[in-house]
């Protein structure tokens, strides 16, 4: 295995991880929006 193969392999892993983190970031922001709306819809105490 030459060094360039290793570099390409880690590059693929970092791309995959950034894609996964983007997906989770989108899910969390969607949850924040949903819970934010839920907070707004509650009657003010």
MODELLER restraints for C-alpha pairs under 7 A, 6 or more apart:
rsr = mdl.restraints
at = mdl.atoms
